[in-house]
């Protein structure tokens, strides 16, 4: 595993502690030698600061040197997939989507929304992509005229990076005394965007105010859906693993059409009773370890799929309320 989220610590241990007693040896790389994802690895090395083909070549050389059977990338997935032949040549399998057009689109949200237009798979929120302050102002006015509250986010980002909600009713004094929020005013955002002639693509879109779900999915190498588990986000750190038939059917439609392999994650949020797509992540999600309380070991099953091993479709347990707490872990100093 190359540079991953800290929750990869859980995924490594879940693969290692699999119910079949299969034995695995883990190698991890990361720019930070004390990163938590490396603490669960049997062997760890520091990654160089590379991009493009040079990074793919570094990964391929690492896999060849250590005789790696399976590489589970997160950082620079697109480059790894683009240069998959480097890994094929040394016999290292990849747990990554090899459909480059689909993978590139999923990484850039506006491209993905365009790809899904007219396919009748999932409802897309109202949005516009802008690169200037003037276009930002125009998009904001159009969306509010349609009765939407508005938010914005970079087209290419992970998690909540760059996400902001426009709220012109912010009390400045209350804001200073209260918790840090994701809200900003239109005036502040417009002023910041006006500081430059052009900026990187920003998606200005309707704010979805209903319940948010993260649907963790498992598919075969050919993209045939094996199982899906909707994880409802509630107050604070509370989640519910919910047998939501509407979202399970949505997952089947998306899987049958797009054929995303192995582990992927669909994020939707309801607005006025309609589930609308936020994004699809072509990898194990950051919160997958919570979903695995459904008794389905998705990281291990994804590994089995990538290695061509048979999989018996699991039956997830639903109706489970879950949360998480911090746990102290001693860092290996060597």
Buried (B, 14 or more C-beta within 10 A) or exposed (E): BBBBBBBBBBBBBBBBEBEEEEEBEBBBBBEEBEBBBBBBBEEBBEBEEBEEEEBBBBBBEBBBEEEBBBBBBBBBBBBBBBBBEBBEEEEBBBBBBEBEEBBBBBBBBBBBBEBBEEEEBBBBBBBBBBBBBEBBBBBBEBBBEEEBBBBBBBBBBBEEEBBBBBBEEBEEEEBEEEEEEEBBBBEBBBEBBBEEEEBEBBBBBBBBBBBBBBBBBBBBBEBEBBBBBBBBBEEEEEBBBBEBEEBBEBBEBBBEEBBBBBBBBBBBBBBEEBBBBBBBBBBBBBBBBBBBBBEBBBBBBBBBBBEEEEBEEBEBEBEBEBEEEEEEEEEEEE
